[in-house]
C-alpha cells in the first residue's frame, strides 16, 4: 500500500526502494520482548558455497541463563533444525573452529546470562548430513564422471529371506499334514527357494560395494544354502537326481549353519535388537533342523519357530525400506548403540572404510586421550579428556552483538 501511494505521488522507484530498506534495517524488537533473554541462532547446511552469510537465523526467546550441550541439542531438534540424521557443530570463538555438541558433552556450558532482547547473544551452528559425502568435493577441482550412488539393498535381502522362511515352513507343513497344502506346492517351493537364494546372493554382492561386511556375509552364506536346496529339489523332481534320505548329512549341514548364525548373533550385540531377534530365532530354526525326524512334536515346534521368524524378517524388511524412503524412523529397529541408530537392520562396516561418509567420520571425533591412547567419539560418555577444563567451565562465544539493525 505504501509503495502504491508513493509511486502515485511521483517518488522515484530507487528512492522508494531505499526508504523501504531503511525501514527494514532499523527494525527493533517489540518493547515487551526487549527484557527477554534472547539468543540469535544462526545455522547453515554444510555444502559447497554455503556459509553463515547464506544461512538462516532464528530467535531463541527466554533461553536459559546457563545451557548445557544436551539442552541445546534438544532445542535444535524441537524447532526442527536438526534430526538424528545430521551432525550439529557449534562455532567456538576461542578456538576459531567448529565442535560438535556431543564432543562438548560435560566439558562446559553455554552462558547466556547477559543476553537480552536489546542485546541478543549469537550462536553459530553448522549442520552436516551424515549420509551425504558428495557435497564436499572441491568445487574448483575438475571432476571426472560422477561416482554412482549405491542404494541400500538390505530391504530386498530381508524380503527374500522372509519369503524363503515362509515357503520352507509351508513345505514342512505339507509333509506333516498333506491335506493342508497341495502336493504340487513342493514343485513351486523348489523354484522359490532357488530364486530366493539367488536374490540374497545378489544382494550380498551389492552390499560389498557399500563395505557392509555383515550384510554381505550373512546374505551370501544363507543365499548359497537356499540356492543349493532349491537346485537339489528341482533336480530331484525333474528326475535328474535320485531322491534319497540323508538324515545325518542334513544334520551336519544344519549344525554348521547353527555355528555360523551363533557367530552372527554375537556380532548383533553391537547393532540392534531386531537383528538379534531374527538371528536368535534363526539359530533355533537350524537347531531344530538338525533334529528333523526325531519326533512330530519337534517338527511342529519347527513350524512355529519358522512362522515367528518370518514375521520378524518381514518386519525388518518393512522397517528398513520405510525408514529409508521417509528418511526418518517410522518403524524402530531398537538400536543398541547410538551411533548405529541410522543404520539398517543388517549393516556393519568392515575395516578401512565406514558406512558413514568420511566427512561425518572426521567431524565426529570428539577428542584424543593421551593418557589412555585413543580417540573418543561423540558417543563417548567419558568424563576425562585431554582438554584441560573444569567440568562446568563456561564456554565463551562471540561478544554480544547489537542486532537491532537487521
Secondary structure by P-SEA (a helix, b strand, c coil): caaaaaaaacccaaaaaaaaaaaaaaccccccccccbbbbbbbbccccccccccbbbbbbccccccccaaaaaaaaaaaccccccbbbbbbccccccccccccccccbbbbcccccccbbbbbbbbbbccccccccccccccccccccccccaaaaaaaaaaaaaaaaaaaaaaaacccccccaaaaaaaaaaaaaaaaaaaaaaaaaaacaaaaaaaaaaaaaaaaaaaaaaaaaaaccccccccaaaaaaaaaaaaaaaaaaaaacccccaaaaaaaaaaaaaaaaaaaccccaaaaaaaaaaaaaaaaaaaaaaaaaaaaaaacccccccccccccccccccccccccccccccaaaaaaacccccccccccccccccccccccccccccccccccccccccc
